[in-house]
Amino acid sequence: MENKLPDIHLKPIGTVRSPLKERERRDAAEVIAEIIIDPALAEGLDNLIEFSHIIIIYYMHKSSKPAPLKVYPKYRTEPTPVGVFASRSPDRPNALGKTTVKLLERHENVIKVQGLDALDGTPVIDIKPCIPDIDSVPDARIPKWMTKT
Amino acid sequence: MENKLPDIHLKPIGTVRSPLKERERRDAAEVIAEIIIDPALAEGLDNLIEFSHIIIIYYMHKSSKPAPLKVYPKYRTEPTPVGVFASRSPDRPNALGKTTVKLLERHENVIKVQGLDALDGTPVIDIKPCIPDIDSVPDARIPKWMTKT
């Protein structure tokens, strides 16, 4: 059944401008980046600044293709890989990234954010307001191998 | 510059099987749904059950096209609309949905989840583990018009 599903075509709404130029395993919590939105869509950013945090969905254009089904997550010490959907690896069947960032400023079609781990030049697909009631699960359980220490 | 960005083509990884058949403004917190993953990708679900919550990214195939740039969010009482990117409206330039759900079961290429507000037949684009450290911002500020009461 799944194989009959038609492909999905998306048109990026904008582009990331970031000091992050190459793939590397680093913490982006302090990184300040801009997102340049298609000026034709600028009006869609109205009211966004009323939210402290927003969700950026982007296309990780430098990911490996075809994507592996098993990957080695950053902090896992065991030598066995895990399923790609149980990881946040950028190498995945549809290379979409999802990052919750702090919204600092908006000027017309440009927003400035903190904490975006997307590379410079990354196409942005969607922006959504972060709503704790539906987006935050502070007590979600994660396996030991996903923790840093 | 944005206009030169190439379109992005995605191939759904699976399909939602849900009791939700039509668009309506309802709370899906108690809804139990299945996601049938392309059997060729089933191995990518390994280890997923080690997480209590997962993030589903899907394509809202019944959304209005072309999308409006201003929308009327569910709980907003003021008569003025807000920018679409400041809303979670399914009618948006790229109709991607993002829902954090509780993972109940996984059997081979099928997972059972609770809290998915996607309609029956919705193409699923990506599944990611929910990691509170990066996905939860419990104290994120939202505007008054976004709250229920």
Chai-1 contact restraints between the chains, C-beta under 6 A:
chainA,res_idxA,chainB,res_idxB,connection_type,confidence,min_distance_angstrom,max_distance_angstrom,comment,restraint_id
A,E2,B,G14,contact,1.0,0.0,6.0,A-B,restraint_1
A,E2,B,T15,contact,1.0,0.0,6.0,A-B,restraint_2
A,E2,B,D38,contact,1.0,0.0,6.0,A-B,restraint_3
A,L5,B,P12,contact,1.0,0.0,6.0,A-B,restraint_4
A,L5,B,P123,contact,1.0,0.0,6.0,A-B,restraint_5
A,D7,B,H9,contact,1.0,0.0,6.0,A-B,restraint_6
A,D7,B,K11,contact,1.0,0.0,6.0,A-B,restraint_7
A,I8,B,L10,contact,1.0,0.0,6.0,A-B,restraint_8
A,I8,B,Y59,contact,1.0,0.0,6.0,A-B,restraint_9
A,H9,B,D7,contact,1.0,0.0,6.0,A-B,restraint_10
A,H9,B,H9,contact,1.0,0.0,6.0,A-B,restraint_11
A,L10,B,I8,contact,1.0,0.0,6.0,A-B,restraint_12
A,L10,B,N94,contact,1.0,0.0,6.0,A-B,restraint_13
A,K11,B,D7,contact,1.0,0.0,6.0,A-B,restraint_14
A,P12,B,L5,contact,1.0,0.0,6.0,A-B,restraint_15
A,I13,B,P93,contact,1.0,0.0,6.0,A-B,restraint_16
A,G14,B,E2,contact,1.0,0.0,6.0,A-B,restraint_17
A,T15,B,E2,contact,1.0,0.0,6.0,A-B,restraint_18
A,D38,B,E2,contact,1.0,0.0,6.0,A-B,restraint_19
A,E43,B,L69,contact,1.0,0.0,6.0,A-B,restraint_20
A,G44,B,L69,contact,1.0,0.0,6.0,A-B,restraint_21
A,G44,B,G83,contact,1.0,0.0,6.0,A-B,restraint_22
A,G44,B,V84,contact,1.0,0.0,6.0,A-B,restraint_23
A,G44,B,F85,contact,1.0,0.0,6.0,A-B,restraint_24
A,L45,B,G83,contact,1.0,0.0,6.0,A-B,restraint_25
A,L45,B,F85,contact,1.0,0.0,6.0,A-B,restraint_26
A,D46,B,G83,contact,1.0,0.0,6.0,A-B,restraint_27
A,N47,B,V82,contact,1.0,0.0,6.0,A-B,restraint_28
A,N47,B,G83,contact,1.0,0.0,6.0,A-B,restraint_29
A,N47,B,A86,contact,1.0,0.0,6.0,A-B,restraint_30
A,L48,B,F85,contact,1.0,0.0,6.0,A-B,restraint_31
A,L48,B,A86,contact,1.0,0.0,6.0,A-B,restraint_32
A,E50,B,P143,contact,1.0,0.0,6.0,A-B,restraint_33
A,F51,B,I142,contact,1.0,0.0,6.0,A-B,restraint_34
A,S52,B,A140,contact,1.0,0.0,6.0,A-B,restraint_35
A,S52,B,R141,contact,1.0,0.0,6.0,A-B,restraint_36
A,H53,B,V137,contact,1.0,0.0,6.0,A-B,restraint_37
A,H53,B,A140,contact,1.0,0.0,6.0,A-B,restraint_38
A,I57,B,L96,contact,1.0,0.0,6.0,A-B,restraint_39
A,Y59,B,I8,contact,1.0,0.0,6.0,A-B,restraint_40
A,L69,B,E43,contact,1.0,0.0,6.0,A-B,restraint_41
A,L69,B,G44,contact,1.0,0.0,6.0,A-B,restraint_42
A,V82,B,N47,contact,1.0,0.0,6.0,A-B,restraint_43
A,G83,B,G44,contact,1.0,0.0,6.0,A-B,restraint_44
A,G83,B,L45,contact,1.0,0.0,6.0,A-B,restraint_45
A,G83,B,D46,contact,1.0,0.0,6.0,A-B,restraint_46
A,G83,B,N47,contact,1.0,0.0,6.0,A-B,restraint_47
A,V84,B,G44,contact,1.0,0.0,6.0,A-B,restraint_48
A,F85,B,G44,contact,1.0,0.0,6.0,A-B,restraint_49
A,F85,B,L45,contact,1.0,0.0,6.0,A-B,restraint_50
A,F85,B,L48,contact,1.0,0.0,6.0,A-B,restraint_51
A,F85,B,I127,contact,1.0,0.0,6.0,A-B,restraint_52
A,A86,B,N47,contact,1.0,0.0,6.0,A-B,restraint_53
A,A86,B,L48,contact,1.0,0.0,6.0,A-B,restraint_54
A,A86,B,P129,contact,1.0,0.0,6.0,A-B,restraint_55
A,R88,B,K128,contact,1.0,0.0,6.0,A-B,restraint_56
A,P93,B,I13,contact,1.0,0.0,6.0,A-B,restraint_57
A,N94,B,L10,contact,1.0,0.0,6.0,A-B,restraint_58
A,N94,B,I125,contact,1.0,0.0,6.0,A-B,restraint_59
A,N94,B,D126,contact,1.0,0.0,6.0,A-B,restraint_60
A,L96,B,I57,contact,1.0,0.0,6.0,A-B,restraint_61
A,L96,B,D126,contact,1.0,0.0,6.0,A-B,restraint_62
A,T100,B,V137,contact,1.0,0.0,6.0,A-B,restraint_63
A,P123,B,L5,contact,1.0,0.0,6.0,A-B,restraint_64
A,I125,B,N94,contact,1.0,0.0,6.0,A-B,restraint_65
A,D126,B,N94,contact,1.0,0.0,6.0,A-B,restraint_66
A,D126,B,L96,contact,1.0,0.0,6.0,A-B,restraint_67
A,I127,B,F85,contact,1.0,0.0,6.0,A-B,restraint_68
A,K128,B,R88,contact,1.0,0.0,6.0,A-B,restraint_69
A,P129,B,A86,contact,1.0,0.0,6.0,A-B,restraint_70
A,C130,B,V137,contact,1.0,0.0,6.0,A-B,restraint_71
A,C130,B,A140,contact,1.0,0.0,6.0,A-B,restraint_72
A,I131,B,I142,contact,1.0,0.0,6.0,A-B,restraint_73
A,P132,B,P138,contact,1.0,0.0,6.0,A-B,restraint_74
A,P132,B,A140,contact,1.0,0.0,6.0,A-B,restraint_75
A,S136,B,S136,contact,1.0,0.0,6.0,A-B,restraint_76
A,S136,B,P138,contact,1.0,0.0,6.0,A-B,restraint_77
A,V137,B,H53,contact,1.0,0.0,6.0,A-B,restraint_78
A,V137,B,T100,contact,1.0,0.0,6.0,A-B,restraint_79
A,V137,B,C130,contact,1.0,0.0,6.0,A-B,restraint_80
A,P138,B,P132,contact,1.0,0.0,6.0,A-B,restraint_81
A,P138,B,S136,contact,1.0,0.0,6.0,A-B,restraint_82
A,P138,B,P138,contact,1.0,0.0,6.0,A-B,restraint_83
A,A140,B,S52,contact,1.0,0.0,6.0,A-B,restraint_84
A,A140,B,H53,contact,1.0,0.0,6.0,A-B,restraint_85
A,A140,B,C130,contact,1.0,0.0,6.0,A-B,restraint_86
A,A140,B,P132,contact,1.0,0.0,6.0,A-B,restraint_87
A,R141,B,S52,contact,1.0,0.0,6.0,A-B,restraint_88
A,I142,B,F51,contact,1.0,0.0,6.0,A-B,restraint_89
A,I142,B,I131,contact,1.0,0.0,6.0,A-B,restraint_90
A,P143,B,E50,contact,1.0,0.0,6.0,A-B,restraint_91
